[in-house]
């Protein structure tokens, strides 16, 4: 598969299906791994970095799990293509921006991706639609085991998997769930919920992970600690907390649908829909916020004109690099705001 | 005609026709007259006020011009009905609120109305659609002459027609034009234009006359001075100035339609349209402002889905008293915001 083939495809995890998908957008598990005996990526020479890329590439090529995967050498890609991969949540901001020899392996349906020479030699991730952390864990664990037979990952009996940053040592695992919590935001309960999360050893971030602001009522919740607990224990713990948050969001949705408030909610949802169907110029953050309101309307059955998948797709393809890839040329921010509006109108018209 | 019959009718001057109707909503001429030998309304006893009402009523009944007119005794109407008449621009705020014996005569098509015992014994007005000040003047002048033969209006050779307030003496005439000037507002030229108007002896007010703020980019421009000039001179002067303002607004519209700005304008127009078609809760001033943006889109040919008349009608029927008359019952402000939204959606759906 060529990179450009991705432009017209929908990542499997955007399908808007799976358990609790009216609140949970996606579940992601990522593992940090390093090859035994090789210098950590950030201290390695370009030659050593290239050797890591090459070792992983070979291991992937003989993998059963990753048979239909694609390999992208980021040194050969321009900044637009790197941003494009990042917008699809296939690579991190750090990998996109770094100057080293680096690459990414992407599975056919984009559920699995493996970053090579990010902070660690390997960052393996699996993303599933809806609340499916355990499934994501089992998938990525299987792939990790298969690769381990060839790559031999650095492991200490005392510390577990060794990682470039000690905060990742032990399991090397970060499990995270992307939640859409508009009703907790609207009923002003969100800060109480986020405070409680922190006390439980979890951390909440925005749509694009570490350092990003919550946008469009999306919150990514993940484990803080990677050491001292087994993977499945960590996942059980997160899933238990997530289910509580889902319960809170469901209650808040009931409040918003109650007699005295329903019209306010409908007003918010349909104004957003009306703007999106008619807009001529729109920036990214307004897009995310209006799509969030529309998604809430779809999830509550206020409108059946549009599917959750169509909204998820819009969330991805209205981003700057995606817009430029779809147009096949570089666009200034002002041009993007116009093309973004066109694309939204077109998709909402089509999905009716 | 009963008052309630008006609810489902469109006033003739709202048809959105006539010269320059893409900028001029309506032209109005009103004359202040008092019956010779009778005390001015505000100093008269209730008996004397009743006598004035009765005299005018009789004169109207034998009038050829006002053959099909209706007579409404405001003492018999509740505050909702008074507000309803005011919202249709048939009576003033002062007449609606006053406690005296008072009435209004309304012609069949609502082009002519005569307030009895407002500030003066009679306030006769004619409103026409578009820029038709001279036509409005000729119409109201004819009616005035006809009534004069029966009522004998107070007139002094030195001061002209005598009025309760000296600022109206002389001709007793106020000629005003309601202009829709969104492009002068958007291009920030409006304050310069309004300043120039003042220097020319004219005055600019908002949608509901004296003391009201400009809302929805509507400006009512009228003569300040009533004394020392013949009526047709005053009207010629206003029409000349109005034509200049129309020229400025037309130029500003061309600027907004120019290559670099057109999309911004379309965005404004279609966002307004999208919100109006989908809104569930909306107050009066947002309604007026969004309808103003939509009207500009219609006037510039950006959309042909809706007529200028439909927008003018919405401007009138979304007002509080109209909403309540249409529903046939009293509504709280919150209920009105919901009914207003319903009515707007229904009308925009129908007019497609």
Interface residues (C-beta under 8 A of the other chain):
Chain A: X263 X264 X266 X267 X270 X271 X273 X274 X275 X276 X277 X278 X279 X280 X281 X282 X338 X341
Chain B: X263 X264 X266 X267 X270 X271 X273 X274 X275 X276 X277 X278 X279 X280 X281 X282 X338 X341
